[in-house]
Amino acid sequence: MEENKGIQKRIRIHDNNNWKFIEELMLSSEYSKNFNAVINDALKIGLPLLYERTFNLTDYLKSQRKIANYENGYELRDLNNSVDELAVQVGIIKYLVTNLYNIELEKLEGTLSVEQIEGGFLSSLPENLQEIEDSMLAANKRREKKNE
């Protein structure tokens, strides 16, 4: 196959969300208003996925992605492990902060007891924060379903 460096093609981008992404990327310091750099990087990321889906080449491209990930110094599995660890750490922080908040509240009300602290009775989120957390989790589930 002959090399096609520098050949110009015209494209139409109909999706306004894609235009917003392109415009935001062009404002970043990495691209500094360079439309061609944004599009070429987007093609590097998305074209192999489109090719894989079109020609059903999952195994071949998975191996190629694994090689590319090693070249970049990480594996997707490592990234997933980091995200999982982060989720656990955030959960622990949430538990501790919730307990501290509820302990202070019980102190102010004069109803704090050792049994409440040791029994974990003070680990529930205040209602307003629980509502925020629930709505964020619901929105995340909707996004996941939409992306399936």
C-alpha positions as CSV (number, residue, x, y, z in Angstrom):
1,M,0.0,0.0,0.0
2,E,1.4,3.4,-0.9
3,E,2.0,6.0,1.7
4,N,-0.4,8.9,1.7
5,K,1.3,11.6,3.8
6,G,-0.1,15.1,3.4
7,I,-3.0,14.2,1.2
8,Q,-5.9,16.5,1.8
9,K,-9.5,15.3,2.1
10,R,-12.6,17.3,3.1
11,I,-14.9,16.0,5.8
12,R,-18.2,17.2,7.1
13,I,-18.9,16.7,10.8
14,H,-22.6,16.8,11.4
15,D,-22.7,15.9,15.2
16,N,-22.6,19.1,17.3
17,N,-21.2,17.2,20.3
18,N,-18.2,16.1,18.2
19,W,-17.7,19.8,17.2
20,K,-17.8,20.8,20.9
21,F,-15.2,18.1,21.7
22,I,-13.0,19.3,18.8
23,E,-13.3,23.0,19.8
24,E,-12.4,22.2,23.5
25,L,-9.5,20.1,22.5
26,M,-8.2,22.8,20.2
27,L,-8.2,25.2,23.2
28,S,-6.0,22.9,25.2
29,S,-2.3,23.6,25.5
30,E,-1.6,20.2,23.8
31,Y,-3.2,21.2,20.6
32,S,-3.1,25.0,20.7
33,K,-5.8,25.5,18.0
34,N,-4.3,22.9,15.6
35,F,-7.4,21.2,14.0
36,N,-5.3,18.7,12.1
37,A,-3.5,17.5,15.2
38,V,-6.9,17.0,17.0
39,I,-8.4,15.1,14.0
40,N,-5.2,13.0,13.4
41,D,-5.1,11.9,17.1
42,A,-8.8,11.2,17.1
43,L,-8.3,9.0,14.0
44,K,-5.4,7.2,15.7
45,I,-7.6,6.3,18.7
46,G,-10.9,5.7,16.9
47,L,-10.0,4.3,13.5
48,P,-8.6,1.0,14.9
49,L,-11.9,0.5,16.9
50,L,-14.0,1.2,13.8
51,Y,-11.8,-1.2,11.7
52,E,-12.2,-3.8,14.4
53,R,-15.9,-3.5,14.6
54,T,-16.3,-3.4,10.8
55,F,-14.1,-6.4,10.0
56,N,-14.7,-8.3,13.4
57,L,-11.0,-8.5,14.1
58,T,-11.2,-8.5,17.9
59,D,-8.3,-10.9,18.7
60,Y,-5.8,-9.2,16.3
61,L,-6.5,-5.7,17.5
62,K,-6.6,-6.7,21.2
63,S,-3.0,-8.0,20.8
64,Q,-2.0,-4.8,18.9
65,R,-3.5,-2.7,21.7
66,K,-1.7,-4.7,24.3
67,I,1.6,-4.0,22.4
68,A,0.7,-0.3,22.2
69,N,-0.1,-0.2,25.9
70,Y,3.3,-1.7,26.8
71,E,4.9,0.9,24.6
72,N,3.1,3.6,26.5
73,G,4.3,2.1,29.8
74,Y,1.0,0.8,31.1
75,E,-1.5,-1.9,30.6
76,L,-5.3,-1.3,30.8
77,R,-5.4,-3.9,33.5
78,D,-3.1,-1.7,35.6
79,L,-5.4,1.3,35.1
80,N,-8.5,-0.7,36.1
81,N,-6.7,-1.9,39.2
82,S,-5.9,1.7,40.1
83,V,-9.5,2.8,39.6
84,D,-10.7,-0.1,41.8
85,E,-8.2,0.9,44.5
86,L,-9.3,4.5,44.3
87,A,-12.9,3.5,44.7
88,V,-12.1,1.6,47.9
89,Q,-10.1,4.5,49.2
90,V,-12.9,6.9,48.5
91,G,-15.4,4.5,50.3
92,I,-13.1,4.5,53.4
93,I,-12.8,8.3,53.4
94,K,-16.6,8.6,53.0
95,Y,-17.2,6.2,55.9
96,L,-14.7,8.1,58.2
97,V,-16.0,11.6,57.3
98,T,-19.6,10.5,57.7
99,N,-18.8,9.1,61.2
100,L,-16.9,12.3,62.2
101,Y,-19.8,14.4,61.0
102,N,-22.4,12.3,62.9
103,I,-20.2,12.2,66.1
104,E,-20.0,16.0,66.1
105,L,-23.8,16.2,65.5
106,E,-24.5,13.8,68.4
107,K,-22.1,15.8,70.6
108,L,-24.0,19.0,69.9
109,E,-27.3,17.3,70.6
110,G,-25.8,15.7,73.8
111,T,-26.8,12.2,72.8
112,L,-23.4,10.7,71.9
113,S,-22.6,7.3,73.4
114,V,-19.7,4.8,73.0
115,E,-22.2,2.1,71.7
116,Q,-23.2,4.4,68.8
117,I,-19.6,4.8,67.8
118,E,-18.5,1.2,68.2
119,G,-21.7,-0.2,66.7
120,G,-21.3,1.8,63.5
121,F,-24.7,3.5,64.1
122,L,-23.2,6.8,63.0
123,S,-22.0,5.7,59.6
124,S,-25.1,6.7,57.6
125,L,-24.9,9.8,55.4
126,P,-27.1,12.8,56.2
127,E,-30.3,12.7,54.1
128,N,-29.3,15.5,51.8
129,L,-26.0,14.0,51.0
130,Q,-27.6,10.5,50.5
131,E,-30.0,12.0,48.0
132,I,-27.0,13.6,46.1
133,E,-25.1,10.3,46.1
134,D,-28.2,8.3,45.0
135,S,-28.9,10.7,42.1
136,M,-25.2,10.5,41.0
137,L,-25.3,6.7,41.1
138,A,-28.5,6.6,39.1
139,A,-27.1,9.0,36.5
140,N,-24.0,6.8,36.2
141,K,-26.2,3.7,35.7
142,R,-28.2,5.5,33.0
143,R,-25.0,6.4,31.2
144,E,-23.7,2.8,31.4
145,K,-27.0,1.5,29.9
146,K,-26.9,4.1,27.2
147,N,-23.3,3.1,26.3
148,E,-24.1,-0.6,26.1
